[in-house]
């Protein structure tokens, strides 16, 4: 099911890549036109959060989980650095981390996790059905991997980070290795362009 | 009583030990050196236990024989596992690794996004400035203690 949506997104991106002007000034992949996404309701450490709560801001949407000690901190650290580089313009941007491990990541646990990177970051959890609705809406693949690890299970997940425009539509995609400098430059461009 | 016999036996044992020591420190042994060991902070709150941490290092083998890293232990976490992060077509996967070869004259790097130690169930929060002692285990070199500084990269 999730694999299918990942494939659908991939095909959609291939089609979209043919549209619009080339954007050498952007490091990420711009979706033109932006891809409409469903509004969602998830739960932060401070209560329910809807995507539309951030209308008027750019939303940086990352997926990960607190029991991911290597890759997820890399993404969160890069986003924190990018926000630092943006300076006051960072007020126009909200970073959200949606868990792909709703079973272990309570809103409190994920909230504590993201706040170690940046006090403005918001961690979002929910029921498995709620998480599945959001991941399929954004073409995010995730799957539990049963391994020999003493941590119980690990979670494979898409590493792409999505920037939503001020209306909440998917606008720009960053692959895993995007640097903080590249992210800050893209955000600066998108803030000024909208 | 056989005093002369005992002396000869002792001399023989001494020479035997000397030759063994010479062989052990000879050219065909691994000679490991660790550089830049560090671990990620793992902070909890009053109501939330800290998440797992990860530890990284560079492992040089200046010797002329290979060695194999088998794993590590630390008082700072219940379990330490050797893992590898792999990006596969836009999907990140993390998998346990049984061991890691350290070739003669070579370097193995445990770094973000690749090989790393996962510290599961940390005993206490790990804050920047703390130090984690890792007891590495090798097939040839046995045990080796390493001090990993807790910091953000």
Contacts between the chains, C-beta under 8 A, distances in Angstrom:
chain1	res1	chain2	res2	distance
A	6	B	90	8.0
A	66	B	51	4.4
A	67	B	51	6.1
A	67	B	52	5.7
A	68	B	94	7.0
A	69	B	40	6.4
A	69	B	42	7.7
A	69	B	51	6.9
A	69	B	52	4.4
A	69	B	53	5.7
A	69	B	54	3.8
A	69	B	116	7.4
A	69	B	118	5.3
A	69	B	119	7.1
A	70	B	54	4.8
A	70	B	83	7.1
A	70	B	85	4.9
A	70	B	94	6.5
A	70	B	112	6.1
A	70	B	113	6.8
A	70	B	116	5.0
A	70	B	118	7.3
A	71	B	85	5.0
A	71	B	92	4.8
A	71	B	94	6.9
A	71	B	112	7.8
A	71	B	113	6.3
A	73	B	40	5.7
A	73	B	54	7.4
A	73	B	112	7.7
A	74	B	112	5.1
A	74	B	113	6.1
A	77	B	152	6.6
A	77	B	153	6.6
A	106	B	48	7.8
A	108	B	45	7.5
A	108	B	47	6.2
A	108	B	48	5.4
A	109	B	48	5.0
A	109	B	51	7.6
A	112	B	43	7.2
A	112	B	44	6.2
A	112	B	45	4.8
A	112	B	48	4.5
A	113	B	51	5.7
A	116	B	41	6.5
A	116	B	43	5.1
A	141	B	91	5.8
A	145	B	93	6.7
A	145	B	94	7.9
A	145	B	95	7.6
A	147	B	95	6.2
A	147	B	96	5.5
A	148	B	96	5.3
A	149	B	81	5.8
A	149	B	83	7.5
A	149	B	96	5.1
A	149	B	118	7.4
A	149	B	120	7.6
A	150	B	78	7.5
A	150	B	79	4.3
A	150	B	81	6.5
A	150	B	120	5.3
A	150	B	121	8.0
A	151	B	52	6.5
A	151	B	79	7.9
A	151	B	81	7.7
A	151	B	118	6.9
A	151	B	120	4.9
A	154	B	93	7.6
A	154	B	94	5.0
A	154	B	95	7.4
A	156	B	91	5.6
A	156	B	92	6.8
A	156	B	93	4.6
A	156	B	94	8.0
A	157	B	91	6.7
A	157	B	92	6.1
A	158	B	90	5.7
A	158	B	91	5.6
A	158	B	92	7.6
A	159	B	87	6.3
A	159	B	90	6.2
A	159	B	91	6.9
A	159	B	92	4.4
A	160	B	90	6.0
A	175	B	90	7.1
A	176	B	87	5.8
A	176	B	90	7.6
A	176	B	92	6.8
A	176	B	113	8.0
